[in-house]
Amino acid sequence: MTHPPSGFRALLNRRASGTTLTPSAPAAPLLEIAALTKSYAPGLPPVLEALDLSVAPGELLTLLGPSGCGKTTTLRLIAGLETPDSGSIRIAGREMTAPPVPPERRGVGLVFQDYALFPHLTVLGNVLFGLQGLPRAGRLARARETLALVGLTVFEGRYPHQLSGGQQQRVALARALAPRPALLLLDEPFSNLDAQLRHSTRQEVRAILRQSGTTAILVTHDQEEALAFSDRLVVMRAGRAEQIGPPHEVYAHPKTAFVANFLGCSNLLSGTASGRVARTALGDVPLEDPAQGAVLVSVRPEHLAFAQPGEDGTPVTIVAREYKGHDVTYAVRLGGQELLVHTSGSEVWPEGAEARVRVTCPARAVQ
Ligand SMILES: Nc1ncnc2c1ncn2[C@@H]1O[C@H](COP(=O)(O)OP(=O)(O)OP(=O)(O)O)[C@@H](O)[C@H]1O
């Protein structure tokens, strides 16, 4: 759970003109972070350790990782709400850390989990609040334009408590977008919404950001959200970026056991590799990349299937079944280890059954 930081009001209060940053060249990164390190107290291990990150203009990047890995701290450092111990943050080519640029002059907008709307202001009033630097006529036009962008024109006279959670989050988005920030930071913005609303709001927000060409960083610990939302994602672990890439690449080619299990789930088997094959408890498993010697092999549950009569397979016992309609996940026992097998819903095996499984795709050797 994250709350609006103390500098939030300052960010909302920033002048809408004159502080908005535009990238100097379209190809240059909009945000560049280099060797960013932060500890909250002397003697404690750093919360962020030499983090490198770059975000292209218009890109939607997600920071994904377990609680406490430093996601919110990264956003707070970018926004200027925390000071780094060392390292550099450049937004649109401008160094933000030395000398420190105050939050309200960074061209950064923020959206939080709990919306942080002002309850005594109408929807329009909330959006206008972020535009105090513009002439009154300009403010009204820009606020209404942004409310139209998020599809809330008809609600402009309502108060936050008269809106659904998803609508409130779109007001918060409008308020953050109205001053045309160079970079939008979204800190777990969908976590307060129920599952269905979370899904639709996420899609709407993504479409709005795309339509407005906004560069954004989303913080989440929800892997499905990260996969669906981002152009690239950063899997963070203990203050470091463990792997960065487009969602499908990171999912298909995890470099470490941590990434394989944090983004989706994976069966990890120890084995001995010789070129493109590893000998494991599942037999000889084909490898995507050649390796030698002792390896840890990651096999996605959807890359295991039950062998049909006549097909080779390793004998297993089915210990549990989770039927989900369109598909089924089985836990199977193989020696002393339990593996997950993900199959289509058309194939239903009873618990306790003896079956055989086979690997259907080349696997990854991970660190
Ligand atoms: N103001 C602070 N003072 C001291 N320690 C802090 C402070 N803020 C965060 N921390 C610590 O820094 C670490 C990283 O916190 P951070 O909020 O960045 O993690 P996170 O990945 O965003 O976690 P979550 O998903 O739970 O929000 C945690 O161990 C946290 O307890």
The ligand as an SDF file (V2000), in Angstrom:
LIG
                    3D

 31 33  0  0  0  0  0  0  0  0999 V2000
   10.8330    6.2220    4.2140 N   0  0  0  0  0  0  0  0  0  0  0  0
   11.4110    5.0440    4.4310 C   0  0  0  0  0  0  0  0  0  0  0  0
   12.2580    4.8690    5.4780 N   0  0  0  0  0  0  0  0  0  0  0  0
   12.8820    3.6830    5.7050 C   0  0  0  0  0  0  0  0  0  0  0  0
   12.7230    2.6040    4.9160 N   0  0  0  0  0  0  0  0  0  0  0  0
   11.8950    2.7120    3.8740 C   0  0  0  0  0  0  0  0  0  0  0  0
   11.1910    3.9260    3.5650 C   0  0  0  0  0  0  0  0  0  0  0  0
   10.4540    3.7250    2.4590 N   0  0  0  0  0  0  0  0  0  0  0  0
   10.6590    2.4440    2.0750 C   0  0  0  0  0  0  0  0  0  0  0  0
   11.5160    1.8460    2.9170 N   0  0  0  0  0  0  0  0  0  0  0  0
   12.0240    0.4610    2.8120 C   0  0  0  0  0  0  0  0  0  0  0  0
   12.6500    0.3420    1.5610 O   0  0  0  0  0  0  0  0  0  0  0  0
   12.3600   -0.9220    0.9710 C   0  0  0  0  0  0  0  0  0  0  0  0
   11.7500   -0.7140   -0.4140 C   0  0  0  0  0  0  0  0  0  0  0  0
   10.5070   -0.0860   -0.2580 O   0  0  0  0  0  0  0  0  0  0  0  0
    9.5920    0.2770   -1.5160 P   0  0  0  0  0  0  0  0  0  0  0  0
    8.3420    0.9140   -1.0030 O   0  0  0  0  0  0  0  0  0  0  0  0
   10.3940    1.0140   -2.5050 O   0  0  0  0  0  0  0  0  0  0  0  0
    9.2900   -1.1840   -2.0780 O   0  0  0  0  0  0  0  0  0  0  0  0
    8.1830   -1.6590   -3.0970 P   0  0  0  0  0  0  0  0  0  0  0  0
    8.8630   -2.5960   -4.0240 O   0  0  0  0  0  0  0  0  0  0  0  0
    7.4820   -0.5020   -3.7110 O   0  0  0  0  0  0  0  0  0  0  0  0
    7.2080   -2.4520   -2.1340 O   0  0  0  0  0  0  0  0  0  0  0  0
    5.5940   -2.5750   -2.1410 P   0  0  0  0  0  0  0  0  0  0  0  0
    5.2440   -3.4010   -3.3590 O   0  0  0  0  0  0  0  0  0  0  0  0
    5.2940   -3.3020   -0.8720 O   0  0  0  0  0  0  0  0  0  0  0  0
    5.0190   -1.1870   -2.1930 O   0  0  0  0  0  0  0  0  0  0  0  0
   11.4580   -1.6580    1.9340 C   0  0  0  0  0  0  0  0  0  0  0  0
   12.2430   -2.5240    2.7090 O   0  0  0  0  0  0  0  0  0  0  0  0
   10.8870   -0.5550    2.7860 C   0  0  0  0  0  0  0  0  0  0  0  0
   10.5940   -1.0160    4.0840 O   0  0  0  0  0  0  0  0  0  0  0  0
  1  2  1  0
  2  3  1  0
  2  7  2  0
  3  4  2  0
  4  5  1  0
  5  6  2  0
  6  7  1  0
  6 10  1  0
  7  8  1  0
  8  9  2  0
  9 10  1  0
 10 11  1  0
 11 12  1  0
 11 30  1  0
 12 13  1  0
 13 14  1  0
 13 28  1  0
 14 15  1  0
 15 16  1  0
 16 17  2  0
 16 18  1  0
 16 19  1  0
 19 20  1  0
 20 21  2  0
 20 22  1  0
 20 23  1  0
 23 24  1  0
 24 25  2  0
 24 26  1  0
 24 27  1  0
 28 29  1  0
 28 30  1  0
 30 31  1  0
M  END
$$$$
